[in-house]
């Protein structure tokens, strides 16, 4: 029964989910001294990988959330912390998220695990790691869980497990949650960058007939999916995309130690994003539901040195459950 009790206990202001969600990106100053490697994909595009190496035989592959990058505070802080525990890290910038637009019309989406598979294969071919652990946040967590579940029959032996944080594992219901008034500010922030990227794509690819009037009026993810995700990636409809991209159906197939941390007060997540039944039925899938934490927040106080609960939790799961020794 791997539903775990959580010891996350923040001070009073951080018991507010919105406060905890916004504190990390606005006030934390985490940076990491990455070394970038650009790799060419099978479809004549590129993916930028940002490494932070300490000479380890274990590599953590970190995957960011929607419109994030290796520069996202949670990516940098976890890279630094894992380095301090003797683990190499590589931050996987999804296509179009590394600070430079990718070469193709298609970028990324919540279920595009073929890019994850390609990156893992590249790392195994070009580096000599004994252990690889996937660490995903939000959308990147969905990719992590889906990849581990759908490839359980042919996962490389070097992949020992994964950790996913603040994950909308059921996209259909999570999108309904995101469209509520409580999330209006977050939606405006997401849509500002996403709409600008779609406009740029329409200029670069004239054959992509973007309905700009509908784009400017779009207020829901479903609107953008009709305009971009569905036609560009070949889905039949937004509903088809939600069904095929969600990681929830794959949780029962995960066969290596994997942890999902979803806070109760995560304003992005619906009730269907807390898979208790799946955790109870799968000895390899662990679920932790802290009462507080917000969305990829898990800040505990105003003292920066005390704000490493998430980083410590990820490292502890690697050591205790995936059973990789840390320094």
N, C-alpha and C positions, 0 to 999 in steps of 0.2 A: 504494500500500500504506500507507494512513494509520493504522498502528499505531505510536504514538509512544513513544520512550524517555522515561522519566520521570527528572527530576533531584531528586525529593523524597528527602531524606536526613536523617531526624531524629536527634537524640541518643538515647542508649541507652534511657531509660525509655519514650520515645515510639515505640520499635520494638515495643511490646506493643499489639496492636490494641484490647484492652479499655481500657487506660490512655488511649490516644489518643482513643477514642470518648467517654469520660467526662470527659476533661480540659476540653474546650471548654465544655460546659454547666455544669460545676461551678465552674470557676475563672476563666474569662475574664469580663471585666466590660463587654463591648461593649453599647452602647446607641446609638440613633439618634434624632435629633429629627425625627420624622415629622410630616407634616400629613395628617390623615385625610380621605378623601372617601368617603361612603357612596353607592353607586349602587343603583338599583332594577332588579331583574332582570325578564325577560319573564314570569316565573311568580309575580310579586308577592312576591318575597323581596328580600333585600339582600345585597350584597357590600361589605366594607370594604377600601378601597385606601389604603395608607399611602405617601405620596410623600416623597421627599427630593430637592429640586431645586437645581441649580446653574446653570440657564440654558443647558442643552445642547440640541442638535438630535438627540441620541441618548438613547434611553430603554432601560434594562435592566428587564425585568419579572421580579422574583424570586418564586419559588413554593416555599413551605416543605414540609416532610415531614409524616408522620403525627403528628397532634396538636400540630404546631408552630404558629407564627404569625410575624408581623413582628417580635415580640419575641425570637424565637429568636436565640441568639448569632451563629450563622452568617449569619443574615439581616441583622442589624445591622452586623456587621463587613464584609460584602461591600457593603452599601449605602454605608457610610462610605468604603471604599476606592475604589469606582467613582466616588463623588462627587469624591474627591481627584484622580482622573484625568479629570475633566471630563465625567462621564456622569451624567445624571439617573437616579434609580431609583424604582420603585414596587413595594412589597411587596404581593402579592396574598394576602390572608387568605382561605383557603378557607372555605366556609360553616360557621358555627358555631365558628370558630377565632379570632375577633377579640376575644374577651373578652365577647361577648354572643351568646346563642343566636340562631340564625336563626329565621325565622318559620314555616318549613315542617317537616314530618316528615323530609324528605330533606335530607341535608347534602352530603357529598362522598364520593368513592371514588377509587381509584387510576387509573381510566380515564375520569373524568367531564370530558372535554375540551370539552363544550359550554359549560362555564363559562369555560374559557380563551378559547374563541372569542368569547364574549360580551364579556369584558373587553378583548380586543384590539380588537374593533370599537368599543367605547366609547372607548378611548384614541385611535384613529385619527379618530373623529368629533369629539372634543372637544379634542384637542391637535394641535399642528402639528409632529410629529416626522418627521424624514427617515429615521431608522434606529431599529428596535426589535430588541432582542436578548432572547431568553428565557433565563433562568438558573434551573434547577430543582434541588432537593436531595431525594434519596431519593424519596418518593412524588411530590413536585413535579417531580422529574427524569423520572419515568415519564410524567407528564402532558405535560411539555415535549417529550419524544421522540415520544410518540404523536401529539400535536397536529401537530408538524412533518411527520411521515410521512403521517398520514391525510389531511391537507389540502394535500398538495404540489401538487395541480392548481389550487388556488384560493387559495393564500396571498397576502396583501397584499404588494405589492412592498416596502413599508417593513420587513418582517421580513427581516432579513439573515442570521440564524443563531441558534445556541443552544449552551448549555453545560449539561450535566447531571452531577451528582456523587452517587456512592454510591447507585446506582439498582437496585432489584430489578426488572429488566426482564422477568423470567420469574416471575410471581407464584406459580404452582403450586409450583415447586421452592424458591423463596425462603421460602415459608411453612413448608415441611418443615424448612428450615435454621433458621428462627427458633424452631421448637418443640423444638430440641435443648437439652439441659441447660445448655450454655454460654451460652444466651441467656435463662435463666430470670428474671434480674433485670430485663432490658429488657422482657420480656413482662409482668411484674407491673406495671411502671410504665405501659406502654401500656394495659393492661386496667383499671387503676384509673380513669383518666380516661374511657376509652371506655365502661365499664359505667355510670359515673355519668351520662354524657350520654344513654345509652339509657334509663336510669330516668327522667330528666327528660323525655325525649320521650314516654315512655309515660304520664306524668302529664298532659302537655299535650294529647296526642292519644289519648283513651280508645278510639277505634276501632282503634288500633294495639294488637293483643292480644299484648303481650310476655309470653312465658313467663319469669317472673322466676326461677323455680326453675332453669331451664336457664341463664339468664344468670349467676346466682351460681356455678354449677358450671363455667361455660365456662373452658377453659384454652388453647384454640386459636383462631386467627383464623377457622378454618372454622366454629366454633361460633357466633361472632358474625355471620358471613355468613349462616348459616341463619336466625338470629333477626332480622337487620336488612337487610343489603345485598341479599340475594336477594329478599325480598318487597317491600321499599320501592322498589328500583330496577328491578324487573321481570326479574331474571335467572331462568333456569330452575333453577340450582343453583350452589353455590360453584364447581364446575368450569367452568360456563358463564361465570361472572364472571371467573375467572382467565384464560380464553382470550380473552375480549373486552376485558379491561382492560389486559392486558400490552402493553408497548410493543415488545417484541422483534420481532413480525411486521412492524412498520412501519419498522424501521431501514433496510431496503433501499430504501424510497421517499423517504427524506430527500434533498432536492436543494439544500440550502443548508448552508454550513459549520457543522458541529455536532460538539461534543466530548463524549465520555463519559469520566469519570474514575471508575474503580472500583478500589479498593485490593485487593490480594491477601488482606490480613488482615482485610477487612471481614467481621465475624462474622455479619452479616445475609444475606450473599449466597451463593448456590449456584454451582456450576460453570457452570450455564447462564446466569449473569448476566455473563459475560465474552465478548461476541460478536465473537470474532476473525474468524470467517468473514465476518460481515456487514461488518466494517470493511475487509477485504481486497477485497471486491467493490464497495464504494461509495466513490468518490473524495471524496464530501462528508461522509462519516461517519468521524470520527476517534476512536480508542480509545486511552486511556492507562491503564496498569495499574501504578501504583506498588506496590512491594513492601510498603510500610507505609502507614499513614494511618487505619486503622479506618473507622468509619462517620461520615461528615461531620466527621472530626476534622482530620487533616493538620496537627497541631501539631508543632513541631520542637524547642522548648526551653521552659524555665521563664520565659524573658524575653518578656513580652507583645509587645514591639516586633519580635521575631523570628518571631512566629507569624502571618505573612501569606502563607505559601506558596500556599494555595488562592486567596486573593484576587488575588495577583500572577499566578497561572496563568490565572485566568479573564480578567483584563485583557489578558494577553499574547495569548491566543487571539483575543480581540476585535480586537486591533490587527494581529496577524500573519496570521491566517487569515480572519477576517471582513473584515479590512482597513478598519477604522474608526479614524481617527486619535485618539489620546488626548493629553491635555495633560501 
